[in-house]
């Protein structure tokens, strides 16, 4: 299993990574990207099984990244969890229309994160 964490904040990537490690996800299963552009390169060169994506990033943002992923045959059904500070209802609706599987508003704690992603971890 490969999980791609996409966030421009190293601190947030570390929080998500540590949560995964605490739930026995092997470190070699976790890939990181600092923005949507770099994440798209990773998505093209790897077979990702789960995406954890921030919305607000420089360059290709999380919403645009999700839209591009959903146009790719190999990622039409892959779980994408948006983890963002964008809490307004219209943001959630926009993200769901773009193709996210689930939506988590920051700040996120490990329990909440695991409730949303645990079923996708094999």
N, C-alpha and C positions, 0 to 999 in steps of 0.2 A: 504494500500500500504506500502511496505517495501523497503527502499533504503539502500544499503550497500556501504559505502565509504571505499575504501581500499587504504591506503597510509601510508608509514612509517613516514611521517612528520605530527606531531600533528598540526602544523600551517596550512598545506594544508587541513587537515581534517576539521579544524575549518572554513577555508574560504569556503569550499564546503557546510558545514553544515549551515553556516550563510546565504549563498545564497539561500539554500532551505527554510530556515525559513523565509527569506524575501519574498518568493513567497508562503507563507501560507502553506508550508508542515508541518504537525504536528511533533513536536519533537519526539514523540513516534514512528514515522514512519522511523526515521533515525537510522541506526546501523553503528558502526565504527569498523574497523579492522586495526591493525598496520602493517600487512603483509599478504602475500598470504596464508600462513599456517593457521593463525587465521581466515582469511576470509573463507577458505574452511570449517573449523569447523562450522562457522556461516551459510554458505550456506547449509550445510547438516542438520542443526537443525532448520532452518527457511525457509519460502517460500519468497524469495527475488524477487521483481518485477523490480528492476533496480540496476545495478552495476556501480559505478564510481571507476575506477581502475587506479592506477599509474603503470608504467612499472617497474621502478627501485626500488626494495625492497629487503631486505635480505631474505634468504630462498627462498620460492616459489615466483618468480617474477610475474608481471602482465601478461606477455605473457603466461607463464606456467599455471597460474591460469585460464586464459581465455580458454586455450586448455582443461584443466580438466573440467571446467564448461560445455563446449560444448559437452563433452562426457556423461554428465548426462542428462537423459531423461527430467527431469523437467526444465532444463535450456537451452535446445536446441534453443529456440526462445526468451529467455529473453534478453532485451537490455543491452549491455555492452558498456560503454563509456570509452575509454582509455584516461586518462589525464596525459600527460607526457612531459618531456623536450626533448624526442627523436624526432627530427624534420626531419630527413633525409627521403627521399622518400622511400627508401628500408625498413625503420622501419614501415612506414605507411602501405606499402604493406604486410609486414610480419604480422602485427597486424590484418589486414583485413582477411588474409588467416587463421589466428588463430580463427577468429570468432567475432571480435569486431564489434559493430553496427555503432560506430562513433569514431572519433579520434580528440582530442583537444591538441594543443601544449601549454605548459606552457610558460610564465605566462598567466593565464587565468583570464579574468574579468567576473563579474557576468552576464553581457549582453550576452557575447559569450557562457558562460556555459549554460544559460537558453535557448538560441537559439537551442542548441544541445539536451537538455534534456526535455524541456518544453512539447513536444508532448507525452512524456512517463509518465508524471505525471497525475494521475487521482484523 
